[in-house]
Amino acid sequence: MTRTGAVLRIPRLSKRMNEGLEASYDVLDLPDEGRDAFLAEHADRVVAIACTGNGLVDADLVAALPRLQVVVNHGVGYENVDVDACLAHGVLVSHTPGVLDDAVAETTLGLLIATRRRFVEADSFVRAGRWSQEGFPLTGQVAGSRVGILGLGRIGRRFAALVDAMGCEVAYHNRREVPGVPYRYAASATELAAGVDNLVVIVPGGASTAALVDREVLDALGPDGVLVNVARGSVVDEPALVAALQDGRLGAAGLDVFATEPHVPEELRALPNVVLLPHVASATVPTRNAMADLTLDNLALWWSTGRLRTPVPEMADEV
């Protein structure tokens, strides 16, 4: 199948992605300013979009590109892409599931351990020279604790296997039960939080999960509970989280994601019982290379056959 047209690149893409695109395609970059003039000149050339989670593909952009046929997204999450608009215009969408499961699962475990064991505070304690004057307080531990997983998808199951090996009692909540897993199912996020020591959030972002972890869930987790979020900042009601931590209604939090990245509320940065990461759960060299390669593979397969290797679930029947 012979295709003609350009790939619209919505920065910021990795060097590997940029080199792969530039080696095989006519590439255009969507500017931050002067988009109307850019689209007026180039819209009829664009047949594909390559983007990351920072690259917004909204309904207006989809409608402005009359020849657009595919969006290849570098990331397992794709709430940056208006899938409904793409479906309405016959535009296919891919993402990168599977290749980042191990990296995100190990980050989740590391963040949980660092938060529960207060490793960041302990590091500061040593650097400040306090060890020679006093002992560091005893902490809780993850091994043998009760861990609730909000979102038992690929990553959730990989993480569950890690904490299961540590002797943890694992429970989960999904929209529906996952067949064949040995873990206890909770009917709601609140019910899950009430029965665990640590609540780990790994659900997709988007409107359906916005503020899923609200004050009720946080209060159910309680003053000795730890919340870890490696999903999307939108999933947790951030003001409610700040208030729960400040009031002592929640014990601690480990956060890789935030509501308005890269901006992190000063209230969170000021709290000693919060571990903060700059959205790095999948940020390893092997994983990011694999994500770039899968994104490029999706584009190449579509270019030659009109099909996708890993379409988003909403389009599984379309390709």
N, C-alpha and C positions, 0 to 999 in steps of 0.2 A: 504494500500500500504506500503510495507516494503522497506526502503531505507537504504543503507549503505554508509559510507563515512564521511568525515570531513568537518567542517565549518572553512573556513579561515577568521580569524578576523584581520581587518586592523585597528590598533589603530589610534586615541585614542577613545575608547568607554567608555560609562558611566558605573558606578558601577552596575546599574540596568540591563543594557544590558549584561555586562560581567557575572553577576550572572545567568541571564536567559539562556545564551548560555551554560555556564559551567554545569548547572543543567541538561541539556537535550541532549547535543551533544558532540561529539569528536571535540575539538577545537584546532586549530593551529593558531599561530601568525606570520604574515608576518614580517620578520625582516627589519630594516632600512638598514643594511649592510649584505653582504653575501647572497643576494637574489638568485643568480644563483645556489649556492650550496644547499640552502634550497629547491628551486623548483625541482632541480634534485632528491632530496631525497623524497619529499612529494607531488609533483604535481599530481600524479595519485590517491591520496587519496581525493582530494578536490572536493566536489560536490556543495558547496555553499560558498558565500562570504557575510559577514556582515561588513558594513562599514558606515562611516559618510562622510560629505562633505569634510573632511580633508583626507579621504582615497581614493587615486587615483586607479581606476580600468580602466586601459587603454587597448588598443588593444593588446599590447605585453603580458600583464598579462593574458588576456582572452585566447589568443592563447596558452599560456604556460600551461594551465590547461585543459587537454583533457576530464576530466569528469565533468567539471563545468556546472551546469544547472540553477543556480539562483543567483542573487545578490540582497540582501535586504539592502536598503539604509536608514539610519537614518537621514531623512531630506526631506522636500518637494522639494527642489532643488536637482538636480542629475547630474549637469554638470561634476562632478568628475567621472562619469561612462560613458565610451564610448558605448552609446546605439547602435550605428550602428554596432560596433564590436560584441556586444552581440546578436543582431538580426542575424548577419551573421553566428554565431556559435550556434544558437538556445538556447541562454541563456536568461531567463526571468529576469526582473528587477522590483523591487517595490520601492515605496517611501512613504512618510507619509503626504499626504494632509489632510486638514480639521482640524486636532487636534491642530494646532498652529495658526489658524486664529485670535482668540481673542487676544492672547498675542502679535502677530506682529502688529495687528491693533492698540492696545492701545499704544505700543511703538512708532508707527508712529505718532500717535496723540500727545503723550508726547514730542517727538522730535521736531515736528512742533511748538508746543506751546513754548517749551524752547528756540527754535531758534528765532522765531518771537518776543517773549516777552523778550529775552535776559536774561533769568533766570540765566544762568551760570555766565555771567558777573556781574549780580546783587549780586549773592552769594559772588563772589570775592570782590566786592565793600564793602559789609558789613564786611567781614572778615578782610579787610585791614584797618578798622576803618574810612573809608572815609565818612560814613553816617552823622557823627556829624559835618562834615565840608562843605558838599555840598549835593545837591539832585541828585538822579539818573535820567538820561535822560528819557523822555517819549519814549514809544515804539509803534510799531504797535500792531495789535491784530488779532487773527485767526477768532473769531466769526464774521460772516457777510462778510468775505472775499471771494475771488474767489479761489477755490482750483482745480487744475488739477491733475488727477490721470493717470499716465502712467502705464497701466496694470490693467484692471478692472476684475481680476479673483476673486477667493474666498476671498482672503485677501483684495483686492482692494474694493470689494463690502462691506465688513464688515467695513473698514475704511470710506468709503463713507457714510454709515449710521450714523457714529459718527459725522462727520463734517456737514452732512445734518441736524442733530438735533441741531447743533450750529448756524443754519441759514446761512450756507455757500452756495454759488452758486457752484455746482459741475459740472465739465466737465471731459472728459476722452478721451484717445486714446488707441485703441487696433489695431491689424492687421485687425480686422473686427468689425463691430458694434455688441454690445451685445443686443439681443432682450429683450424687456420688462423692461428696466431700464429707470428711468425718467431723466437721466443726458444727457447733451449735448455732442454729439460726435464730436471730431476734427479729421480731415483726416490725420494729421501727428503730430509728437512730436513737431515740430516747431510751427505749428498752435496752438496746445494746449498751449504751453508755452507763446505765444504772447497774449493770452486772459485770463491769470490768474495772481494772486498775488503770489501763492505758487504752486510749482510743486513737486509732490510726486512720487517717482519711486518705483514700485512694480512689475516689469516684471521679468520673469525668466532670469537667466544668460545663458551663452553659446554664440556660434559664431553668432547666428542670432540677438542678441541684443548688441553685443560688440560696445562700443562707440556710442550707440544710442543717448545719451545725449552729444552732441558735442558743439563746439563753437557757431554754428548757433542757437541751442536750448537755450544755456545759454544767448546769446545776446538777443534772443527774450523774455526771462523771464525778463531781464533788471536789472537796478541798484537798484530797490526797491524790487526785487523778492527774494524769498527764495526757495532753492532747498533742498529736503529731500530725501535721498536714503537709503532704507532698503532692496534693492533687492540684487544685487551683485556689487562689485566694478568695474567689467569689463563693466558694463552698462554705466558708466559715463567716459568720456575722462578726466582722472584725471589731466594731465598737463593743459588742457584747463580750467578745473574748478579752479585750483590754480591761473592761470593767470587772469581769470575773477574776482575772489575775490580780488586779489592784485590790479587790475586796477580799481576797483570800478564799473565794468560792471555788477556785480551780488551783490545783497545786503548781503546775508548770506547763510549758508548751515548747515544742520544737517545731519550727516553721521554716519551710523551704520556699513557700509561696505567700503572696500578699495581695491585698485587694487592688492596689494601684501601683504595681511594680514599675520602676525600681524604687518607688517611694515607700518607706517603712515608717509607720507612725512613731514619733518621738517617745510616746508612752511605752511602746513595746521595746524600743532600744534602751530605755532607762531601767527596765525591770531585770533584776538579776536572775530570775527563775525562768528566763526565756532564752532558748538557743536559736539563733537566726542564721540562715544560710541564704545566699543570693540566687535562688532558683537553679541549683546545680545537681539535682537528683540524677539526671542522665548525662552529666557533663564529664564523661571520661573519653579519652581519645578513641579507644576501640568502639564505644557505643556511638559516639557522634559520627565516626566514619561509616559505621554500619547504617545509621539513619540517612546519611547523605547518599550512600550507595543505593539504598532501597528507594529513596525519592527519585533518583536518576533512573533506576530500573523501571519504575512505574511510568515515567515519561517516555523512555525508550520503547517500552512495550506498547504503550498507547500510540506512539508515533508510527509504529510498524503494523500494529494489528487493530487498534481501536479499543483495546482492552486494558485493564489495570491488574496488577499483581495483588495489591492490597487496597481495594476500595473501602471507603468508610461504610459502616454497617447499613446506613440508610440506602446505599446504592448497591448492595450485594447482589440484588436481582437484576441490576442494570448492565452488568459487565460479565 
